[in-house]
């Protein structure tokens, strides 16, 4: 069960971080960049968030296939959970709570991976 949750986090954040880093999905990229601008953040901040998400993904992948160490798994889940908490902070402060639903889901998955 834990491996399935880890794989869900990996798939979601590979997509999310690649959009933030590369901007390859134009509609999603522009929507996310508009959120960042609304929060008073710029493209560089969005890029840093993408790097943090990618680092979390790399740690999760490493924990599954390379280094079977619970600390590596926990570190990856903690990075992704931290980005989810940050997203929730900004969504709750500047947006409708419904905009934070993806971050709520990814935070729940990160916590579940950490405790299972």
N, C-alpha and C positions, 0 to 999 in steps of 0.2 A: 504494500500500500504506500509506504513512504517513497519508494522509487517512482511510483506513478505521480505523486505530488511533486517530487523533484523535477520530473520530466515536464510537467505542466508549467512550473516556474521557469524552467529553461526555455521552453518554446515561447512563452509570453515575453520574457525579457530579452531573448535574442531578437525578436521582432521589434520590441519597444526601443531597445538600445540602438539597433541598426538604423531605425528611423531617425532617432535623435543625432546619431553620429554622421550618417551619410545622407539623410534627407531623401532617400530613394522613393518613398511613398509620399508623393507631393501633397495630397489632400490631408493626410494624417499629420505630416510634418508641419504644414501651414497652420493646422488647427492647434497642435501642441505649441508651436512658436507663439501663436496669438495668446494662449494661456500664459506662457512665460512672460510675454510683454505686459499682460494685464497685471501680473504679480510684481512688476517692476524689475524683472530679470531679462537678461539679453541672451543672444545666441550662444555666447561663450558659457553661460551658466547651464544652458540646455545641453551643451556638448559635455560638460563635466558630469552632469547627471547621467548621460549616456555612458560615459566611461565607468562610473561607479556601478551602473547596472551590468555592464559587460564584465567587470571584475567579479561581481557576484555570480554571474553565469559561469565564468571560467572556473571559479571555485566549486560550484555545484557539479559541473562536468568532471572536474578532477576527482571529486569525492566519489563519483559513480564508477569511473573507468581507470583512474590512475592511482590516487592516494586514498585508500579506504580508511580515512581517519575521521572520526566524528567532529574533531575541531575544524577541519576543512569544510565539512558540510555545514556546521553551525555558522562559520564565518561567512560563507556564501549566503546562507539564509538571512543572517543578520544584516548584511549589506543591502539585500533586496527588501528586507523588512524596513530598514531605515529609509530607503527611498520611498517606500509606500507611506510611511508615517509623514515624511516631508510633503508628499503629494496631498495627503489628507489635510494637513495643516493649511496648505494654500487653497485647496478646494473649499474647505469649510469657511475660510476667512473671506474669500473673494467670489466664490461661485455658489451654485446650488449644491446641496448635499449629494444629489443624484450624480453629479459629475465625479464624485469620489468613489463611486461603486467599484470600478476596477481596482483602485488602490485598496479598498476594503478587502476585496477578494484576495489580492496578492499578499496583503499583510496576514490574513488568516492562513493562507497556504504557507507562508514563511514561518509563522509561529507553529503550525502543525508539523512542518518538517523538523523544526528544532526540538520539539518535545516528543516526537514519536521514536 
